[in-house]
């Protein structure tokens, strides 16, 4: 080994589970995807029913893809950084979630990252905890039909479990599409429930609003799911994810 080179084990790395990703590369990816999420999160798609000034944004499509490509830690961190930067720059003045805004987007990426890497028990626990909190809230109990979306996600995780991650490495695009679709849906529906909980805790939105918004939620979540699945399959099939993982194990990254 040349004298000017440090042994590989002495290099600085990002936090991962097994194989390690060089920290400069990890930080570059986090920065790039944080920028993409900032751009996506300032592009409104549809208004949030019952909440003046709030809207669903393109980040509902980009955040799951961030978790898909970077994993739960770097993907979630990238989305949280994007949200913090938006708050600091005043890009989300109409959002009712205050300082919790970055964590909603980050949760979506974390859940997707966990599922595609086989860590379904953690993802199931997170979603199950959110469902439990909603039931504990008085307004949540008044709007129990809203949980139909989240219970579907809960049972999808129970049914597919490790297979979600296995489908991601399949040579069959239909299996890849199924894996991406299940992960993206569960990620976004976790974000959706966290948003509902924050609305109940931080605002005076009546429970009837959540029930009345169910038909719109079906359309919105279906649209987000379709877009995330199409882009996710394209990225996976073009080896974008493999290109990132070649630098190390994405299980923790």
N, C-alpha and C positions, 0 to 999 in steps of 0.2 A: 504494500500500500504506500503511495507517495506520501512524503512527509507533510505536504501542505493540505492533505485531505483529512477530515475528521472521520473516525469510524462511524458507520451508519447509525449504530445504537446511541451515539452521542448527539445526533442531530435533534432539533426541536420539532416536535410533532403536535398536531391537533389531537383532541381527545377522541379516541375511538376504542372499539372493543378488542379487536385482535390485531390484524395488520394495521399499520398506521399511515396516515396521510400527512405529508410535509406541511407544516403550518403556513408557509407563504402561499402554497396552492390552495389550502383550505380558506384562508382569509380572502383570497382573490375571488373564489367562488361565492362566498358569503356576500361580498361587496357587490358583485355582479347581479346576483339574484335579489339583493335588497333594492338595488336600483330599479330592476324590472318590476318588483312589487310596488314600489313607490309610484311608478308610472301607471301601473295597472289600477292602483287604488285611488287615483284621482280621476279616473274615467268612469262616470256614473252610467249604469245600465237601466235600472228601474227603481222607482221610489219605494221606500219601505212603508207599507200601509200603516197608517195611524201615527207615524212619527214624522213631524214636519221637518223638512230639510234633509232628512237622512235618505240614503239610497244604497241599493246593492251595486257593487262595483266589479270591474273586471278582475280584481284580485281573487274573487271567488273561483276563478278558473286558474289563475297563475299560482296561487298559494299551494293548492294540492300538487301541482307539477313541481314546485320547489321541494316539497317533501319527498316526492317520488324520486327526484334526481339527487338530492343532497342527503336525504335521511332525516331522522327526527331531530337530531341535535343541531346540525348546521342549517338544515332547512327551516326549523322552527326559529332558530336564532336569527337567521336572515330576515324572516318575516317580522319578527319583533323589532329588529333594528330599523326596518323600513317604517313600521308604525311609529316608533319613537321620533324618527327624523320628520315624519309628517306632522306630528304634534308640535315639534320644535319650530318648524317652518310655517305652522298655521295652515296646513293644507286641508285639514279636516275640521273646520270650525263648526260645522253643523252636526257633527256626529254626537249622539247623546251618551256615548259610553265613556267619555272623559279619559282618564289615564289608563283605562282598561282596553282601549281601542287596539293597541298593538297585540295584545294577547289573544284576541279573537282570531286574527289572521294567522298568528303563530300556531294556535291550537290545530287549525286545519292541516298545516304542514307537518306538525308533530304526529298527528294521528295517521296520516298517509304514510309517513316515513316508517312508523312502527309497524304498520300492517304489511307493507311490501318487503319488510325485512324479517318477517316471521314473529314479531313480538306482539302477537295478537292479544295476549292476556293483559298487557299494560293498556293497550288501546281499549279493550273491553271494560277494564276497570274505570278508565277516565270517562267513557260515555255512560257507563252505569252510574257513576257518581253524579254526573250532571242530571240524569233522569231522576235520581233520588232527591236531589236538591229541588228540582222543579216540583216534585210531589209535596215536598215539605212546605213550599210557599203557598199561602192562601189563594193568591191569584192563579198560581199554577194548578191547584186542585180544581179551580173553577174553569180552567181551560185544558183539561186532560186530553181532549181529542187531538191537541197539537202534538202530543207525544207519539202519535201514530208514525210520524216520519222517523223519529229517533229510535223507537222500538224496532222498526224495520232494520235500521242500521245495526242495532244491538244483536238481533238474531242473524243478520248476515255475517257478522264477525263470528258468532258461535258456530254457524254452519260451515263457513269456509276455513276459518282458523289459519293454519300454516299454508294451506293451498293458495292463499292470496299471493304469498311470496314466491311459491313454486311456479305459479302461472306467469310471473314476470320474466322468468328465464326460459319459457316454453318457445319452441320454434313455430308454434301455431298461433297466428295472429288473433284468432278467436279467444284463445285462452288468455293471451296477453290483454286483450280488450276487457275480458271479464274481470281479471285481476285489477286492472286500472280502475274500472267502473266501480267495483265494490269498495276499493280503498278511497277513491275520490268522494264517493257518496258519503261514506262514514266520516271522512274528514270534514266535509262541508256541513254535514248535519250536526256534528259536534259543535262546530263554530256557530251554527244557527241556534242551538239550544243555549249555549253560553250567552249569545246575544239576547235571547229572550229573558234569561235569568237577570241579566244586567238591566234590561228595560224595566222589569218588575221592581228591582231593588232601587234603581236610580231615578226612575221617572214615575209619573202618575198615569201611565197607560192602562186603561181598563182591560179586564180579562177578555171581554167580548171581542176586542180588536184582534187578539191572537187567533180566536176561532174564525172570525170573519176573513182573516188573511189566508186561511188554509188553501182555498182554490188557487190563489196567486202563488203560494209557496210551492204547490205542485208544479206549476209552470216554470217558476224560477229555478227550482232545484233540478228539474228535468233538463232545462237548458244548460245549466252549469255542468251537469253530469255528462251530457252529450259532448260539450266543448272540451272538457277535461279529458274525456276518454279518447276522443279523436286525436287531440294533441299529444296525450300521453302515449298512445300506441305508436304514433309517428316518431316521437322522440326515442322510444324504446327500440323500435324496429330499425331506426337509423343508427343505433348504437351510441346515441348521445349519453345515455346512462352508463353504458359500459366504458365509454371513453373517460368518464369521471372516475369510475371504480377501478380502472387500471392503475390508478395511483395509490390504491389501498382499499381496505375493507370499508364498505359503506354501512356496515351494520350499526355502528355507533355514530358514524359521521352523517 
